[in-house]
Amino acid sequence: QKTDKKKMGLPEPVVHGTSTFLFIVLAFCVATVLGRCVGMVSKDMAYVSLVLYPLAGFCGWLLWLCSWMHQWHPLLDPIYPQSD
């Protein structure tokens, strides 16, 4: 007898959203490194950018994740008064 059990794992939108944030942060980091190699970005600014881009990406991802989780399973259900 087959039983259909839901697989425990990450929801698909979380995986796609996380990979999107990761791709964007990596693209900015690669652009910074390439700008440093070409000479468009100074050494100090490149180092600062390589710290701030992942930090900003993490903060943005965490904000997005909290917003998504809040809408996915709301904590509060409104209780409407019954009309007579």
Backbone hydrogen bonds, N-H to C=O, Kabsch-Sander energy under -0.5 kcal/mol:
donor,donor_aa,acceptor,acceptor_aa,energy
5,K,3,T,-0.9
14,V,11,P,-0.7
15,V,11,P,-1.6
16,H,12,E,-2.4
17,G,13,P,-2.6
18,T,14,V,-2.4
19,S,15,V,-2.3
20,T,16,H,-2.0
21,F,17,G,-2.4
22,L,18,T,-2.6
23,F,19,S,-2.3
24,I,20,T,-2.3
25,V,21,F,-2.4
26,L,22,L,-2.5
27,A,23,F,-2.4
28,F,24,I,-2.1
29,C,25,V,-2.3
30,V,26,L,-2.7
31,A,27,A,-2.3
32,T,28,F,-2.0
33,V,29,C,-2.4
34,L,30,V,-2.7
35,G,31,A,-2.4
36,R,32,T,-2.1
37,C,33,V,-2.2
38,V,34,L,-2.2
39,G,35,G,-1.4
40,M,35,G,-2.0
41,V,35,G,-1.4
46,A,42,S,-2.2
47,Y,43,K,-2.1
48,V,44,D,-2.3
49,S,45,M,-2.6
50,L,46,A,-2.3
51,V,47,Y,-0.8
51,V,48,V,-0.8
52,L,48,V,-2.8
53,Y,49,S,-2.7
55,L,51,V,-1.4
56,A,52,L,-3.2
57,G,53,Y,-2.6
58,F,54,P,-2.5
59,C,55,L,-2.3
60,G,56,A,-2.6
61,W,57,G,-2.5
62,L,58,F,-2.7
63,L,59,C,-2.1
64,W,60,G,-2.4
65,L,61,W,-2.9
66,C,62,L,-2.5
67,S,63,L,-2.2
68,W,64,W,-2.7
69,M,65,L,-2.9
70,H,66,C,-2.2
71,Q,67,S,-1.7
72,W,68,W,-1.9
73,H,69,M,-2.1
80,Y,78,P,-0.6
